[in-house]
Amino acid sequence: MRTDLFQGHDYFNMDDLLTEEQKLIRDAARAWVKQEVSPIIEEAAEKQVFPKHLLPGLGAIGAFGPYIPVEYGGAGLDQISYGLIMQELERCDSGLRSTASVQSSLVMYPIWKYGSEAQKTKYLPKLATGEWIGCFGLTEPDHGSNPGGMITSYVEDGDDVILNGAKMWISNSPFAQIAVVWAKNEEGRIHGLIVERGMEGFTTPTMKGKWSLRASDTGELIFDNVRVPKANILPEKSGLGAPLGCLDSARFGIAWGAIGAALDCYDTALRYSKERIQFGKPIASFQLQQKKLAEMITEITKAQLLTFRLGQLRNEGRATTAQISMAKRNNVDMAITIAREARQMLGAMGIMNEYPIMRHMMNLESVITYEGTHDIHLLITGMDITGENAFK
Ligand SMILES: Cc1cc2nc3c(=O)[nH]c(=O)nc-3n(C[C@H](O)[C@H](O)[C@H](O)COP(=O)(O)OP(=O)(O)OC[C@H]3O[C@@H](n4cnc5c(N)ncnc54)[C@H](O)[C@@H]3O)c2cc1C
C-alpha cells in the first residue's frame, strides 16, 4: 500500500483568490481522499471494481450535488467549490471524479433544473447522500458525438410511456438505482425520463475489458418495452439543449478535475526527481528533467488561471458553452501530456502501480474522449469564433 505524500502546488498564489470556505472545502476533500481512497485505489483499479463503500463518504464531503440547494439535500455551494472538490477527487483518480460528476451534473442537475417539484423532492435528497446513485444515458452504440441522431424512443400509453432502445458507455449504470435517459417522443423531440431499477424490461449489463477508468463501473442501458409513468418525464425542458446543458455542468467539473490529475503527476515526478540518483547526482539537477518540470508547472498554472476565471463566470451565470469547451479541452490535453512526460521521468518505475502516474495516464484517455471528444471541442471553439458549423 502506497502512502499518499501529495502536496498542492500553487505557483501563482491562487489560494489568495479563494474564500476561507472554499479552502476549507478543498482541504476537507483532500484529507478524506488521502485517508479513505488513496490506500485502496490501486487495488480497485487492478480488480476493475468501483469501491462502493465510498459512496456515503462522497456524500458527506459534499461531492454529490455541491451546488444543489440545501432544501433538496445539496450543499448549496458555489461553482468554484464544486470545481475544487472535483479537482481533489481526480487528483486521486478520474474514475472517482467521474462517479461524482455523473451524480452531480448529469443526474441531480437535470432533475433540479428540468424536474417537477415532486421529482426534486423524491430523488434529490437521496442522491445527495449517496443512498441512491444515478446514471445518465445519452450515448448509443451508433450515436456518440452525434447524440441528436439517437434512436431510443417512446410511445404514449395512457398514464405511461413505453420505452425502447439501448444506451452504451454509461458510467455507474451497473449499480445505479435510477437512470436519467434521453429519448425521442412520437414527434421526434428529445425528452429526459427517470427510469428506475426494477422496472420490467430494463437491464444494465456491465461493460468489461477497459484499460482506462477501471475504478469506475461502465455499462449499458437496455430498454425492452419498459413502461415508465409519464410522471417520470422531466417537464421543464426538452430538445437536445436539455442534455447539452447537463454536459456544460459536467465539463466544467472535468476542467477542474484534470488539473488534479496533472498536479498528482507533477508532484510525483518532482519528488522522484529529487530522490533518484544517476551519474552521481539527483536527476532533478539535469537540465532536460528541469525543462519537463518547468513546463509542467507552467501549464498547470495557466490551467488554474483559466479555470478560476471560468468559475467566476459560471458563478455569475455568464460562462458560455464554448468557454467551458475550451477549458475542458485545454485542461485534459494538458493533463495527459503531463502524465506522459511524468511517466518518462520515473523511468521504468513509471509503469509500476507503486506510483499513480500510469493509472492517471490511462484514465485520461477516457476523459479526453467522453463528454465531447478533443476534436469535437475544437469544432465548438471553431464554430464559436467563425460562425461556421464544421460538424457536418
Ligand atoms: C469510460 C467512459 C464513460 C462514459 N460515460 C458516459 C455516460 O455516463 N453517459 C453517456 O451518455 N456517455 C458516456 N460515455 C460516452 C462518451 O461520451 C462517448 O464515447 C463520446 O461522446 C464519443 O462518442 P464515440 O465513442 O461514439 O465516438 P465517435 O463519435 O464515433 O467518434 C470517433 C472519432 O471521430 C471523431 N469525430 C466524430 N464526429 C466528428 C466530426 N463531426 N468531425 C470531426 N471528427 C469527428 C471523434 O472526435 C472521434 O475521434 C462514456 C465513454 C467512456 C469511454
The ligand as an SDF file (V2000), in Angstrom:
LIG
                    3D

 53 58  0  0  0  0  0  0  0  0999 V2000
  -15.3100    5.3840  -19.7690 C   0  0  0  0  0  0  0  0  0  0  0  0
  -16.4060    6.1120  -20.4780 C   0  0  0  0  0  0  0  0  0  0  0  0
  -17.5260    6.5310  -19.7710 C   0  0  0  0  0  0  0  0  0  0  0  0
  -18.5900    7.1730  -20.4360 C   0  0  0  0  0  0  0  0  0  0  0  0
  -19.7080    7.5500  -19.7060 N   0  0  0  0  0  0  0  0  0  0  0  0
  -20.8040    8.0120  -20.3830 C   0  0  0  0  0  0  0  0  0  0  0  0
  -22.0250    8.2790  -19.6700 C   0  0  0  0  0  0  0  0  0  0  0  0
  -22.0900    8.1620  -18.4260 O   0  0  0  0  0  0  0  0  0  0  0  0
  -23.1270    8.6450  -20.3750 N   0  0  0  0  0  0  0  0  0  0  0  0
  -23.0910    8.8020  -21.7380 C   0  0  0  0  0  0  0  0  0  0  0  0
  -24.1420    9.1320  -22.3220 O   0  0  0  0  0  0  0  0  0  0  0  0
  -21.9370    8.5770  -22.4420 N   0  0  0  0  0  0  0  0  0  0  0  0
  -20.7930    8.1910  -21.8000 C   0  0  0  0  0  0  0  0  0  0  0  0
  -19.6230    7.9320  -22.4900 N   0  0  0  0  0  0  0  0  0  0  0  0
  -19.6440    8.0430  -23.9620 C   0  0  0  0  0  0  0  0  0  0  0  0
  -18.8400    9.2080  -24.5000 C   0  0  0  0  0  0  0  0  0  0  0  0
  -19.4690   10.4370  -24.2220 O   0  0  0  0  0  0  0  0  0  0  0  0
  -18.6390    8.9680  -25.9990 C   0  0  0  0  0  0  0  0  0  0  0  0
  -17.7140    7.8920  -26.1100 O   0  0  0  0  0  0  0  0  0  0  0  0
  -18.1400   10.1850  -26.7360 C   0  0  0  0  0  0  0  0  0  0  0  0
  -19.1650   11.1500  -26.8510 O   0  0  0  0  0  0  0  0  0  0  0  0
  -17.6210    9.8550  -28.1500 C   0  0  0  0  0  0  0  0  0  0  0  0
  -18.5090    9.0560  -28.8520 O   0  0  0  0  0  0  0  0  0  0  0  0
  -17.9750    7.7270  -29.5810 P   0  0  0  0  0  0  0  0  0  0  0  0
  -17.1480    6.9580  -28.6250 O   0  0  0  0  0  0  0  0  0  0  0  0
  -19.1720    7.0540  -30.1830 O   0  0  0  0  0  0  0  0  0  0  0  0
  -17.0100    8.2570  -30.7160 O   0  0  0  0  0  0  0  0  0  0  0  0
  -17.4270    8.7370  -32.1960 P   0  0  0  0  0  0  0  0  0  0  0  0
  -18.4850    9.7850  -32.0950 O   0  0  0  0  0  0  0  0  0  0  0  0
  -17.6890    7.5420  -33.0220 O   0  0  0  0  0  0  0  0  0  0  0  0
  -16.0790    9.4320  -32.6670 O   0  0  0  0  0  0  0  0  0  0  0  0
  -14.9750    8.6930  -33.1790 C   0  0  0  0  0  0  0  0  0  0  0  0
  -13.9210    9.6940  -33.6380 C   0  0  0  0  0  0  0  0  0  0  0  0
  -14.4590   10.5150  -34.6790 O   0  0  0  0  0  0  0  0  0  0  0  0
  -14.3160   11.8800  -34.3350 C   0  0  0  0  0  0  0  0  0  0  0  0
  -15.4750   12.6360  -34.8790 N   0  0  0  0  0  0  0  0  0  0  0  0
  -16.7940   12.3830  -34.6910 C   0  0  0  0  0  0  0  0  0  0  0  0
  -17.5410   13.3090  -35.3150 N   0  0  0  0  0  0  0  0  0  0  0  0
  -16.6880   14.1660  -35.9080 C   0  0  0  0  0  0  0  0  0  0  0  0
  -16.8500   15.3510  -36.6970 C   0  0  0  0  0  0  0  0  0  0  0  0
  -18.0520   15.8540  -36.9810 N   0  0  0  0  0  0  0  0  0  0  0  0
  -15.7390   15.9680  -37.1480 N   0  0  0  0  0  0  0  0  0  0  0  0
  -14.5000   15.5030  -36.8530 C   0  0  0  0  0  0  0  0  0  0  0  0
  -14.2860   14.3990  -36.1120 N   0  0  0  0  0  0  0  0  0  0  0  0
  -15.3690   13.7420  -35.6300 C   0  0  0  0  0  0  0  0  0  0  0  0
  -14.2560   11.9270  -32.8130 C   0  0  0  0  0  0  0  0  0  0  0  0
  -13.5750   13.0930  -32.3680 O   0  0  0  0  0  0  0  0  0  0  0  0
  -13.5010   10.6370  -32.5090 C   0  0  0  0  0  0  0  0  0  0  0  0
  -12.1100   10.8800  -32.5930 O   0  0  0  0  0  0  0  0  0  0  0  0
  -18.5080    7.3780  -21.8290 C   0  0  0  0  0  0  0  0  0  0  0  0
  -17.3640    6.9790  -22.5350 C   0  0  0  0  0  0  0  0  0  0  0  0
  -16.3220    6.3720  -21.8790 C   0  0  0  0  0  0  0  0  0  0  0  0
  -15.1080    5.9570  -22.6560 C   0  0  0  0  0  0  0  0  0  0  0  0
  1  2  1  0
  2  3  1  0
  2 52  2  0
  3  4  2  0
  4  5  1  0
  4 50  1  0
  5  6  2  0
  6  7  1  0
  6 13  1  0
  7  8  2  0
  7  9  1  0
  9 10  1  0
 10 11  2  0
 10 12  1  0
 12 13  2  0
 13 14  1  0
 14 15  1  0
 14 50  1  0
 15 16  1  0
 16 17  1  0
 16 18  1  0
 18 19  1  0
 18 20  1  0
 20 21  1  0
 20 22  1  0
 22 23  1  0
 23 24  1  0
 24 25  2  0
 24 26  1  0
 24 27  1  0
 27 28  1  0
 28 29  2  0
 28 30  1  0
 28 31  1  0
 31 32  1  0
 32 33  1  0
 33 34  1  0
 33 48  1  0
 34 35  1  0
 35 36  1  0
 35 46  1  0
 36 37  1  0
 36 45  1  0
 37 38  2  0
 38 39  1  0
 39 40  1  0
 39 45  2  0
 40 41  1  0
 40 42  2  0
 42 43  1  0
 43 44  2  0
 44 45  1  0
 46 47  1  0
 46 48  1  0
 48 49  1  0
 50 51  2  0
 51 52  1  0
 52 53  1  0
M  END
$$$$
